[in-house]
């Protein structure tokens, strides 16, 4: 019974972490700030930039995103859709990034880890 009560109390807390993380992630994307975005990367992250896709450690993933932002300077990011499964152990966000005069569709997949949602997968596809 104690575990059930604890779960009932923690679910809204995870949801508030979710909203704060997503707001910070959205801001980092809009500003083209790879270091701020990297704070929400897990230890390994699958990053896909157009046709190049690989799994990187956190530092490498930040560098890949930094290079993408240097070549395509972001001006705005808008969320199109977000969702989570019923058990709330993961979530995703799909949005449009306007960068370098082009629009990219961005896919973000996050999983709960240590009381917060960390990015497991990040994709930039040409719109």
N, C-alpha and C positions, 0 to 999 in steps of 0.2 A: 504494500500500500504506500509506503514511503517513497519507493521508486516511482510509482505512478504520479504522486504529488510533485516530486522533483521534476519529472518529465513535463508535467503540465506547466510548471513555472519556468522551465528553460526554453520551451518552444517559442514563446513570444520574445525572449531575450535573443535567441538565434535569429529571429526575424528582424530585430532591430539592428543586429550586426550586419545582416544581409543588406538592409537598406543603406546603412552607413558605408559599407564596403562598395556597394554598387554606385553610390553617389560619388565616392572618391575615385573609383575606376573610370566612371564617365568623365569626370573632370580631368583626370590624367590623359585620357584619350583626346579630349577636346584641345588640350594644351600641347599635346605631343610630348608629354613628359614621361619618358621611358623609366626613369628611376622611381618616380612616384607610382607608376603602374606596377613596376617590379616588386614593390612592397607586398603586393597581393598575389605574387607567384608562389606556387608550391616549390619544393626543392627540385623537381623536374617538371618541365612544361612542354607540351607539344605545341609548337608554333608553326603556322603555315602562312607564308607570305606569297600570295599569288600561287605559282606552281611549285615553290620550294617548301617542303614540309619535313620537319625532323623533330626529335625529342632532344631538348637541351637541358643542361642544369640551369639553375636560376640566373647566374651571372651571364652565361652565354645567351640565354633567352632575352635578357635585358639588352644585350648588345645587338641582337638581331632586330629587336623592336626599335632601338635607338637608330640603327642604320635605316630602317624603313621610314621613320619619322624625318630623318635628315633628307632623304630623297623625296619624301612626300609630306611637306609641312602641313600638319592639321590646322584647320580653321574651325571645325565644329564636329560634334558627335551627337547624334540623337538616337535614343532608344526606340526601337520599333516594336519589340516584343520581349517579354521575359516570363519565366515560369519556373516551377519546381515540382518534383514529384510529391505525392501525398506524405511520404515519410520525412520530407524536408532535409534529406542528407546531401542534396546537390541542387544546383540551379543553373539556369542558362540565361543569357541575354543576347539578343540580336539587335544590331543597330547599324546606322549609316554614318560613316566617317567621311567628311569632305576634307580632302588633303591634296595639295599640289594641283588644284583645278580639276581633280577627279573625285568620283564617289566610290568608296569601298564599302562592301558589306562586311561587318565585323561580327564574328561569332565568339562568344565567351562561355566556357563551361567551367563551373566552379564546384568544388566539393568541400563539405564541412571537415575541418581539421583543427583541433585545438581550440574550439569555441568560435572559430570564424570561418568564412568561406574563402578558399584559396583557389586561384586560377590553375586549372589543370590543362586547359586547351584554349588557344587563342588563334583565330583565323582572320586573315585579311584577304578578301576576294574582290576582284574588280567587278563593279556593278555593271 
